[in-house]
Amino acid sequence: MEFIAGLITGIQIRTFIITTLCVLMIRSSVTMITVHFKCRGGLYPRSNVQRFPVPDDKVSWSTEYKEYQPRNHTASSIRGQPWADPNIGEPGFNPQWNAMDGKVNRASYMGQYSIKDGYPLNPIGRTGITGRGVLGRWGPNHAADPVVTRWKRNDNGVIEKDKQNNKPILQCVVIKRRDTGEWALPGGMVDPGEKMSATAVREFQEEAMNSLVMTDDQKVPLVEKFKKFFSEGDEIYQGYIDDHRNTDNAWMETIAYNFHDNSGSTVGALKLHAGDDAVGVQWVDITPDINLYASHKNVVMLVYQKCLSHFSQSDS
């Protein structure tokens, strides 16, 4: 019984969970984000650097903008970090753009991005600032976001309906980010060489269940539940994210998976505990008015439409 033996240590448990999560029932991705707003104008995050104004009609690189003089900013805090690139032009740093560069994925979900004077250009367009800001990689910085959902139920276990449209109410798990205080999906950066699906689940465990401080005894009962639940995910979105941290030369991209607990008896019944980069965690109703970090609302609304289309009265 190698499986039972593999539950002895926390490392083996975590490895087992993540390994079993990498075979997913993939759903076709949808239209990518092709415009950005949140990364234009105002101060760059965690700095006093003002972005150069970029009007809507000047975002595209194909549109001439002679007055464009953005400031260059790369946060000193990221220099020398093991997860961050050196500066372009430093000896020994020869990135392979638009491709796998060793274990670092420098390919974009948006297709081929342009290189100008040795620097990658944001595929959506101008942001009002050059450099990397607080992002570790030049070009695309890949993240993965799990959208864990359940139907909202009353004390008798009956699915609640929206009083305005009589549609079932879908809920998802969100965490409160430590850095901005905004509510967001419990996702995070993909480690070099890590599978995207494994990242999504690892981040959910760390941020929404505080698995980093769980004992081995606490983890064991969750293994079997996680094994099945997180092997049945749908890929919802892959592409650009309109993130406050984006610059002209570095930007966020994500792949989002939906893990839906239709009966509410698996993850939907677990007690959530904020951990890692989160200071809060909760189930929230998904409505058109939901306010989330970056482009997370766009992703969540895609999940909402998918789950509603698959809903049947027998689910109640």
Sequence and secondary structure as in RCSB ss.txt:
>XXXX:A:sequence
MEFIAGLITGIQIRTFIITTLCVLMIRSSVTMITVHFKCRGGLYPRSNVQRFPVPDDKVSWSTEYKEYQPRNHTA
SSIRGQPWADPNIGEPGFNPQWNAMDGKVNRASYMGQYSIKDGYPLNPIGRTGITGRGVLGRWGPNHAADPVVTR
WKRNDNGVIEKDKQNNKPILQCVVIKRRDTGEWALPGGMVDPGEKMSATAVREFQEEAMNSLVMTDDQKVPLVEK
FKKFFSEGDEIYQGYIDDHRNTDNAWMETIAYNFHDNSGSTVGALKLHAGDDAVGVQWVDITPDINLYASHKNVV
MLVYQKCLSHFSQSDS
>XXXX:A:secstr
 HHHHTTSSHHHHHHHHHHHTS              STTSSSB TTS  B     GGG STTS  TT   EEEE 
GGGTT TTS   TT TT    TTSEETTEE   TT    EETTEE  SS   SEEEEET SSSEEEEEEEEEEEE
E B TTS B B TTT  B EEEEEEEETTT  EE S EE  TT  HHHHHHHHHHHHHS GGG  HHHHHHHHHH
HHHHTTS EEEEEEE   TT  SSEEEEEEEEEEEESSSSSGGGS     TTEEEEEEEE  TT   STTHHHHH
HHHHHHHHHH  GGG 
